[in-house]
């Protein structure tokens, strides 16, 4: 007896908008330098760009570019304090897209 495979039109599928949102998130995560930024933010919780630049050893302009991509993907948050921007992880968003194993790498307090 053959197992019947449901037709695609009977399955609820994600909207194009949802797919684009996740594509943006996964593209943001598909870069070693951005993963390093996420890892640093997981350890330090909230970091000013002025303090992050020497830790990650990249020019501030390049760091700002990577932070912008992470912000647009909603993976990090930005809080302005005086003249400086402080960045932190958007923990709920990261937990929603990372496996348990990756959450333990990037969000050790969640394990």
C-alpha positions in Angstrom: 0.0 0.0 0.0 1.4 3.4 -1.1 1.6 6.2 1.4 -0.2 9.3 0.1 1.8 12.5 0.0 -0.3 15.6 0.7 -0.4 18.2 -2.1 1.4 21.4 -1.5 -1.7 23.5 -1.8 -3.2 21.7 1.2 -0.2 22.5 3.5 0.0 25.8 5.2 3.1 27.5 4.0 5.1 30.5 5.2 4.4 33.8 3.5 7.0 35.4 1.3 7.4 38.1 4.0 8.2 35.5 6.7 10.7 33.8 4.4 12.4 37.1 3.6 12.6 37.8 7.4 14.3 34.5 8.1 16.6 34.8 5.0 17.8 38.1 6.4 18.5 36.6 9.8 20.3 33.6 8.4 22.4 35.8 6.1 23.3 38.0 9.1 24.4 34.8 11.0 26.4 33.5 8.0 29.4 35.6 8.7 32.3 34.8 11.0 32.8 38.4 12.1 29.1 38.9 13.0 29.1 35.6 14.9 32.1 36.9 16.8 30.2 40.1 17.6 27.3 38.0 18.9 29.6 35.9 21.0 31.2 39.0 22.6 27.8 40.5 23.3 26.7 37.2 24.9 29.6 37.5 27.3 29.6 41.2 27.9 25.8 41.7 27.8 25.9 45.4 26.7 28.8 47.0 24.9 29.6 50.4 23.5 31.0 50.6 20.0 34.0 52.4 21.5 34.8 49.3 23.7 33.8 46.8 21.0 36.2 48.1 18.4 39.5 47.1 20.2 38.0 43.8 21.3 37.1 42.6 17.8 40.1 44.4 16.2 38.4 46.0 13.2 37.9 49.6 12.2 34.9 51.3 13.6 33.4 51.8 10.1 33.5 48.1 9.3 32.2 47.2 12.8 29.3 49.7 12.3 28.5 47.9 9.0 28.3 44.5 10.7 26.2 45.9 13.6 23.8 47.5 11.1 23.2 44.1 9.5 22.6 42.4 12.9 20.3 45.3 13.9 18.3 45.0 10.6 17.9 41.3 11.2 16.7 42.1 14.7 19.4 39.9 16.3 20.8 42.7 18.4 19.4 45.8 20.1 20.8 49.3 20.3 20.4 51.8 23.1 21.7 55.3 22.9 23.3 56.7 26.0 24.6 60.2 25.6 26.7 60.3 22.4 27.4 56.5 22.4 25.4 53.5 21.2 25.3 50.4 23.3 24.6 47.1 21.8 23.1 43.9 23.3 21.7 40.7 22.1 18.0 40.3 21.3 17.9 37.1 23.3 14.3 36.1 22.4 15.0 36.4 18.7 18.2 34.4 18.9 16.5 31.7 21.0 13.8 31.5 18.3 16.1 30.7 15.4 19.1 28.9 17.0 19.2 25.2 17.9 19.7 24.2 21.5 23.3 23.4 20.8 24.0 26.8 19.2 22.1 28.6 22.0 24.6 27.0 24.5 27.4 28.4 22.4 26.1 31.9 22.0 23.8 32.1 25.1 25.4 30.0 27.7 23.2 31.3 30.5 20.2 29.7 28.6 21.6 26.2 29.0 
